Amino acid sequence: METVFLSPAPRKIALLHAKALGDFIVTLPALTAIKETYPNAELVLLAKSWVGAFLAARPSMVDRVISVPALPTLNKPVNSAELERFCAAMKAEKFDIILQMQGDGKTINPFINKFGAGLTVGMRNPPAEPLDRFIPYVHYQNEVLRNLEIAALIGASTGKLEPHLEVTPSDEQEADIVRAALKGRPYVVIHAGADDIRRLWPVSKFAEVADSLIKKGYEVVLTGTVKEAQIVANVMQAMNNAAIPCTSLTLGGLAGLLQSSALVISNDTGPLHLARAVGAPTVGILWAPNVLNWGPLSRSRHRLAISWRLECPQCRIKPVSPWPFQPVTPGCDHPYSFVENIPVAEVLEPALELLSAAKT
């Protein structure tokens, strides 16, 4: 693709991305590219409200965050009056450029085309409304590289391909509340939760890994959201040794805890991407198709345990896309994990390898 720099340089650039934690993390290199290429432009992120609170507490490439109301989707009604007010407010901002990294454009492009920006950029698959510059949305593409490809449509580039987030003294102070129980001993963070049952590795296997690491001299911290507290409790109950539960940290506190860990072992979920962004070595447990989108770009500090199960254990239907689940024939919503068949050894062996490498 030919790089096209903008002249005159833009004064104000907005990027629309209102998704979850892992989705946000993979936009960071693109945000870096935009700010490095146009350092004098105000970079405004249109995102969910939690992003504003999170970035306000730490240095970032983003100059300002504007909270976005519930956005239209194909299957979800929205508050149209609230959206109209938001569109009017965005039009008053007079953005030179608006980029969307939200999806294929079918529901989002009509929304951002109301902002009156000088240039619209993002993704488009027909019959989505046109944008001035766009790439097609092809599901199986690494998300970091997808977002960088969109940024390149305005001439933005960077050599910093790995997502990076700053951990602040406040983050460390909050994490110290948990670390106090460790008494200075090295620790491994295990995150056994995820929003989707298809990405959940069994509790019993996490417990076996945790017990093995404790025998090697590491403390184990079991993290989870408030909604995942029962999963944390189930892992602890299945263990033969004691671990430290942690379900009350803010996102910043979790970042501090992850950064100082010897290793993070996690299902394919937001905290895994956060761990990579703050520099922790990781072992991620992923379904094979998800590796294409969500696998790390490097392997010196990040390893994967991959499940190659490609059909539903109950009906044998093969999904063609992991989210939303789109089987070859309709009617498969059976609640099975697609990663439960990964052996303990395929998680424990790379974990021990990374821990050993860190000591040398």
C-alpha positions in Angstrom: 0.0 0.0 0.0 1.3 3.4 -0.9 1.9 5.7 2.1 0.1 9.0 1.7 1.1 11.8 4.0 -1.3 14.6 4.7 -0.5 18.2 3.7 -1.2 20.4 5.4 -0.7 18.4 8.6 -4.0 17.8 10.5 -4.8 19.9 13.5 -7.2 17.5 15.2 -7.5 13.7 14.7 -10.1 11.5 16.3 -10.1 7.7 16.6 -13.2 5.8 17.4 -12.7 2.6 19.3 -15.3 1.7 21.9 -14.6 -1.9 22.9 -13.2 -4.0 25.7 -9.8 -4.1 27.3 -8.0 -6.5 25.0 -9.4 -4.6 21.9 -8.1 -1.3 23.4 -4.6 -2.7 24.0 -4.1 -3.7 20.4 -4.9 -0.1 19.2 -1.9 1.2 21.1 0.7 0.8 18.4 -1.6 2.6 15.9 -2.1 5.4 18.4 1.7 5.7 18.7 2.0 5.7 14.9 -0.5 8.6 14.5 1.1 10.7 17.3 4.7 10.1 16.1 3.7 11.1 12.5 1.6 14.1 13.5 3.0 15.2 16.9 1.4 18.6 16.7 -2.1 17.3 16.1 -4.5 16.8 19.0 -5.2 13.1 19.2 -8.7 12.4 20.6 -9.9 8.9 21.4 -13.6 8.2 21.3 -14.0 5.3 23.6 -15.9 3.8 26.5 -15.9 5.7 29.8 -13.5 3.4 31.5 -10.7 4.2 29.0 -10.9 7.9 29.9 -10.4 7.1 33.6 -7.6 4.7 32.9 -5.6 6.9 30.6 -6.1 10.0 32.8 -3.9 8.4 35.4 -0.9 7.7 33.1 1.2 9.1 30.2 -0.1 8.1 26.8 -0.2 9.2 23.2 -3.8 10.3 23.6 -4.4 14.0 24.4 -8.0 13.6 25.3 -10.7 10.9 25.7 -14.4 11.5 24.9 -16.8 8.9 26.2 -19.0 7.4 23.6 -22.6 6.4 24.2 -23.8 2.9 23.3 -23.1 2.4 19.6 -25.4 0.8 17.1 -24.9 -2.8 16.3 -26.8 -5.1 14.0 -28.8 -6.7 16.9 -28.9 -4.0 19.6 -31.2 -1.0 19.8 -29.7 2.2 21.0 -30.8 5.6 22.4 -31.2 7.4 19.1 -31.7 10.8 20.8 -28.5 10.4 22.8 -26.6 9.4 19.7 -27.9 12.4 17.7 -26.7 14.7 20.5 -23.3 13.0 20.5 -23.0 13.3 16.7 -23.8 17.0 17.0 -21.1 17.5 19.6 -18.6 15.6 17.5 -19.5 17.8 14.5 -18.8 20.9 16.6 -15.3 19.5 17.3 -14.4 20.1 13.7 -12.1 17.1 13.4 -9.7 17.1 10.4 -9.7 13.3 10.4 -11.9 10.6 12.0 -10.6 7.0 12.0 -12.7 4.0 13.0 -11.1 0.8 14.2 -14.5 -0.6 15.3 -15.4 -3.1 12.6 -16.5 -3.7 9.0 -18.4 -0.4 8.9 -22.0 -1.6 8.3 -23.3 0.0 11.5 -20.4 2.4 12.4 -19.7 4.2 9.1 -23.1 5.9 8.9 -22.4 7.0 12.5 -19.0 8.6 11.9 -20.1 10.1 8.6 -22.3 12.4 10.6 -19.3 13.9 12.3 -18.5 16.2 9.4 -14.8 15.4 9.5 -12.5 16.5 6.7 -11.4 12.9 6.1 -13.0 9.6 7.1 -10.8 6.6 7.4 -11.3 3.0 8.6 -12.8 -0.3 7.4 -15.5 -1.0 4.9 -17.1 -4.1 3.5 -20.0 -3.5 1.1 -22.8 -2.6 1.6 -21.4 -0.4 4.3 -21.4 3.4 3.7 -18.2 4.6 1.9 -15.3 6.2 3.7 -12.7 8.5 2.1 -10.0 5.9 2.7 -10.5 2.4 3.9 -9.3 -1.2 4.0 -11.6 -4.2 3.7 -12.4 -6.0 7.0 -11.1 -9.6 6.7 -11.7 -11.4 9.9 -8.5 -13.4 10.2 -5.8 -10.7 10.5 -3.6 -9.8 13.5 -5.4 -7.0 15.3 -2.3 -4.9 16.0 -1.3 -5.1 12.3 -4.9 -4.4 11.2 -5.0 -1.2 13.2 -1.5 -0.2 11.9 -2.8 -0.7 8.4 -5.6 1.7 9.0 -3.2 4.3 10.5 -1.1 3.9 7.4 -4.0 5.2 5.3 -3.1 8.7 6.7 0.7 8.1 6.3 1.2 7.2 10.0 3.8 4.6 10.9 6.0 3.5 13.8 8.7 1.0 14.5 7.1 0.2 17.9 4.9 -2.7 17.0 4.3 -4.2 20.5 1.6 -2.6 22.6 3.0 -0.6 25.5 1.3 0.9 28.6 2.9 2.9 31.4 2.6 1.7 35.0 2.4 4.6 37.4 3.5 4.9 41.1 -0.2 4.9 42.0 -0.6 1.6 40.2 2.3 0.2 42.1 1.0 1.5 45.4 -2.3 -0.3 44.9 -0.6 -3.5 43.8 1.6 -3.4 47.0 -1.5 -4.2 49.0 -1.5 -7.6 47.3 2.2 -8.0 47.2 2.5 -7.4 50.9 1.4 -11.0 51.5 4.2 -12.3 49.3 7.0 -11.0 51.6 9.3 -10.3 48.6 9.1 -13.7 47.1 8.8 -14.1 43.3 5.2 -14.7 42.1 3.3 -16.0 39.1 -0.1 -14.5 38.2 -2.7 -16.9 37.0 -5.9 -15.6 35.4 -8.4 -18.4 35.0 -11.4 -16.4 33.9 -12.8 -15.2 30.5 -16.1 -13.8 29.3 -16.7 -16.7 26.9 -16.9 -20.3 28.1 -15.3 -21.4 24.8 -12.0 -19.8 26.0 -12.0 -21.2 29.5 -9.3 -23.8 30.3 -10.4 -26.1 33.1 -10.1 -25.0 36.7 -8.5 -28.4 37.6 -5.7 -27.8 35.1 -5.0 -24.3 36.3 -4.8 -25.8 39.9 -2.3 -28.4 38.8 -0.1 -25.8 37.1 -0.3 -23.5 40.2 0.7 -26.4 42.5 3.7 -27.3 40.3 4.9 -23.6 40.3 4.6 -23.4 44.1 6.8 -26.5 44.4 9.3 -24.7 42.3 9.5 -21.9 44.9 7.0 -19.4 43.4 4.0 -17.8 45.1 0.8 -17.8 43.0 -1.6 -14.9 42.7 -5.0 -15.8 41.3 -6.6 -12.8 39.6 -10.1 -12.2 38.3 -12.8 -9.6 38.0 -15.5 -9.5 40.6 -17.7 -11.6 38.3 -14.9 -14.2 38.2 -14.6 -14.5 42.0 -16.2 -18.0 41.9 -13.7 -19.2 39.3 -10.8 -18.0 41.5 -12.4 -19.8 44.5 -12.8 -22.9 42.5 -9.1 -22.9 41.5 -8.1 -22.5 45.1 -10.4 -25.3 46.2 -8.8 -27.6 43.6 -5.3 -26.8 44.7 -3.2 -28.7 47.2 -1.3 -25.6 48.2 -2.3 -22.1 49.2 -2.6 -19.3 46.7 -3.4 -15.6 47.0 -6.8 -14.5 45.6 -7.1 -11.1 44.0 -10.4 -9.9 42.6 -10.6 -6.3 43.9 -7.8 -4.4 42.1 -8.6 -1.6 39.7 -7.3 -1.9 36.2 -4.3 0.3 37.2 -3.6 -1.8 40.2 -3.7 -5.0 38.1 -1.3 -3.4 35.7 1.2 -2.9 38.5 0.7 -6.4 39.8 1.3 -7.9 36.4 4.3 -5.8 35.6 6.3 -7.1 38.6 5.3 -10.7 38.2 7.8 -13.4 37.1 5.2 -14.7 34.7 1.5 -14.4 33.7 -0.5 -17.5 32.7 -4.0 -16.7 31.3 -6.9 -17.6 29.1 -7.4 -15.4 26.0 -8.8 -12.4 27.7 -8.1 -8.7 28.5 -5.6 -9.2 31.4 -3.4 -11.3 29.1 -3.1 -8.4 26.7 -2.6 -6.0 29.6 0.2 -8.2 30.9 2.0 -8.1 27.6 1.6 -4.3 27.3 3.2 -3.7 30.7 6.2 -6.0 29.9 5.4 -9.2 31.8 6.3 -12.6 30.2 3.2 -14.6 29.4 1.8 -18.0 28.5 -1.5 -17.5 26.7 -4.1 -20.3 26.3 -5.7 -19.8 23.0 -8.0 -21.6 20.5 -6.1 -22.0 17.2 -8.2 -19.6 15.0 -7.9 -16.9 17.7 -4.1 -17.0 17.5 -4.4 -15.4 14.1 -6.1 -12.3 15.6 -4.9 -12.2 19.1 -1.5 -14.0 19.3 1.5 -11.9 20.3 3.9 -10.7 17.5 7.0 -11.9 19.4 8.0 -15.1 21.2 11.1 -14.2 23.2 8.9 -13.5 26.3 5.5 -14.7 25.1 4.4 -18.3 24.5 1.2 -20.0 23.5 -0.6 -23.2 24.4 -2.9 -23.8 21.5 -6.0 -25.9 21.1 -6.6 -27.4 17.7 -10.2 -28.5 18.4 -12.2 -27.2 15.5 -15.6 -28.6 16.0 -18.3 -28.6 18.7 -17.9 -31.6 21.1 -21.7 -32.1 21.1 -22.9 -31.6 17.5 -19.6 -31.6 15.6 -20.3 -28.4 13.9 -17.2 -26.4 12.9 -17.3 -22.7 13.6 -16.0 -20.5 10.8 -15.4 -17.5 13.1 -14.8 -17.3 16.8 -16.8 -14.2 17.6 -19.6 -14.2 17.0 -19.8 -18.0 16.8 -20.8 -18.7 13.2 -21.2 -22.4 12.5 -21.5 -24.0 9.1 -25.2 -24.8 10.0 -27.4 -22.8 12.4 -28.3 -23.9 15.9 -25.0 -24.5 17.7 -24.8 -22.6 20.9 -23.6 -25.5 23.1 -21.7 -24.4 26.2 -18.3 -26.1 25.7 -14.8 -25.0 26.0 -12.7 -25.2 22.8 -9.5 -25.1 24.8 -10.2 -27.7 27.6 -8.3 -30.4 25.7 -4.9 -28.6 26.0 -2.7 -30.8 28.3 -1.2 -29.4 31.5 2.3 -30.0 30.1 1.7 -27.7 27.2 1.2 -24.8 29.6 3.6 -25.8 32.3 6.6 -26.5 30.1 6.7 -23.1 28.4 6.0 -21.5 31.8 9.0 -23.1 33.3 11.1 -22.3 30.3 10.3 -18.6 30.6 10.9 -18.6 34.3 14.3 -20.3 33.8 15.3 -17.9 31.1 14.5 -15.0 33.4 17.0 -16.3 36.0 19.9 -16.5 33.5 
